[in-house]
């Protein structure tokens, strides 16, 4: 029998593979789908907030965002009241791509949980959230 850690790792890697195989043909590299999802859900945010939410090192987020800006997916700018921080928002092209990414995530989740009932999905979600809270102390 496999350990919980092993099952978690394998499930994560399967999900990552499902998302990657659908996102790569769209020209998206690792890290970009979750940034698009974050910006679509929460709107314009500071670069440091994106890094924290997506669990990506700030320097790595900077290089990912540079590629996304070059591709016309995001816009980075300073605000007049805070010139030290970069604020990131989706462009119209980025909004379109974010909708496509949300569909990719939904299809991938549906595939991974295909054999679960709605009640089992809800229980899984609740239990994973609880585990996350235990691990981080806040559930974020």
N, C-alpha and C positions, 0 to 999 in steps of 0.2 A: 504494500500500500504506500502511496506517495504522501509526503508531508504537506501540510497546509502551505508552507513556503513554496514548495515546488509547484503546487497547483496554481498559486497566485502568480508566480513567475511565468509559467507556461500560458496562463490565460492572458496576462498582460502582453506577452510576446505575440500571441495570436491576434489580439486586438490591434496591436501596433502594425503587424504585417497586413491585416485587412485594410486598415486606414492607409498605410503607405502605398499599397498596390493600386489604390484608387486615386490617391492624391498626387503621386508622382507623374502620371500622364497629364495632369493639369499644370505641371510645371512647379509644383510645390515641393519644397525640400523639408526635411525633418524640422520640427518646431513651428513651421509656418501655419499648419492647420489649427493648432491650439491657440496661437496668437490671433488668427482670424476669428475663431470662435469667441475668444475673450472679448475682442473689440466689438463684435456683433452683439454680444449680450450686454456689455457694460458701457459701450461708447468710448469716447476719447478718454485716455488715461495717460499718466506719466509712464515713461519707459520702465522705471523701477518697479511700479505696480504690476506691470505686465510680467516682468521677470519673476517677481514673487509668486504671482498667481500660477504661472505656468511651470514653476519649479525649474527655471533656467537661470544660469549665472548671468548677472547684468552685462558683462562684456560679451557673452555669447548672444544675448538678446540684441545688443547693439549691432552685431554683424548680421544677424538674421533680418533685423528691421531695415538695414541698409539695402540688402538684396530685395526685400519686399518693396521698399521705396523705389528702387531702380526699376522694378517690374510694374510700378504704377498701382500697387495694392494699398499702400498706406502713405500718409503724409505726416511728417514729423516737423514740429515747430515749437518755438518758444512762445510763451505768453508774456505780455508786457509786464504783468505783476510778478512773474517768476521767470527770470531769464536764465537761471541755472539749470532748470529741468526741461527735458524734451517731452512734449505731449504728442501722442500718436493717435491718429484717427484713420478710419477707412476711407478710401476714395470710392467713387461709384463702382469702379472695377473691383475693388476690394470687397465691397458689399455683395456684389454678384458672386465672387469667389467664396465669400463667407457662407452664403446660402448653399452653395455646392458642397462645402465642407460639412455643414450641418447635416445635409442629406447623407454624406459619406459616413459620418459618425452614427446616424440613425440606422443605416443599413448594416453597419458593422455590429452595432449593439444587437440588432434584431437577429443577425446570424449567430452570434455568440450565445444568445439566450433563447434560441428557437425552440428548444425542448422544455422550456420553463413555462409554467402557467403564469397568468397575470399576477396571481397572489404570490407565487414564488419569485417573480421579478421584483415585486414590491418589497418582499422580505429581504432579498439579496441587496437591494438598494439601501434599505434601512440598516442592515447588518454591516455593509461596507462603510456607510457613513459613521456608524458607531465605532468601528475599528479605526477609522481615520481620526475621529475625536480622541480616542484613547492614545493614539500614536503622537498626535500633535498637541493635544490639550485644548484645541479649539475647533476642530472639524474643518478648517480651511485647507 
